[in-house]
Amino acid sequence: MTEHDRLHAPAPLALPSAAFAPRMRPPARRAALGALAAGAAALATGCASIDPTAYSSERPVLDLKTYFDGDIDAWGMFQDRAGKVVRRFTVKMKGTWVGDTGTLDEDFLYSDGKKEKRVWTIRKLPQGRYVGTAADVVGEAQGVASGNALNWRYTLALNVDGTVWNVDFDDWMYLIDERVMLNRATMSKFGVRLGEVLLSFTKR
């Protein structure tokens, strides 16, 4: 992957805005989007995704209202589609809940010294479902939990030099124990994989 193609991606449930956007000049961006659109039909030919119920017997059970309550620290990195690590970051989070509605306040520090803040609003619904909103999420993030796992699907709007990119996330969280959770998210555009975000959460 060339320097023009690298997508500095945000962290799942810890998503900044333009800090991880593609750093391309407008003609290069248009060419890249055209190439992605042309390749989408060949690459997005019915790839099956895992159903969260595959983890229904795994323990401990992941409940966002329980885990994202209080202070949480996270360490993450973004790998481009060639597997190269192109950015690292840490996140300080504080979660608070009123009934089944939670607020997750996040402060980011990136490896280049950049700082950002993001606030999620998460609602817990029946049957292991969740919805989440944030300022630059298109519509709502839709989550389904089963056993120790949760799958989020959402689209993030990234503003890059006045052009908005809608990037799709397929985001998985796995609770390891009461304090530690691992997170892996795949980013795509027009159905073409752009890279992955990996995180480790630790609840204080």
Salt bridges, closest charged atoms under 4 A:
GLU3 OE1 - ARG6 NH1 2.49
ASP63 OD1 - LYS124 NZ 2.55
ASP71 OD1 - LYS94 NZ 3.61
ASP73 OD1 - LYS92 NZ 3.11
ASP73 OD1 - ARG204 NH2 2.82
ASP80 OD2 - ARG6 NE 3.97
ASP100 OD1 - LYS65 NZ 3.13
ASP105 OD1 - LYS117 NZ 2.66
ASP107 OD1 - LYS117 NZ 3.06
ASP112 OD2 - ARG87 NH2 2.16
GLU116 OE2 - LYS114 NZ 3.93
ASP136 OD1 - ARG118 NH2 1.72
GLU140 OE2 - ARG123 NH2 3.36
ASP161 OD2 - ARG29 NH1 3.33
ASP170 OD1 - ARG153 NE 2.85
GLU196 OE2 - ARG184 NH2 2.70
GLU196 OE2 - ARG193 NH2 3.73
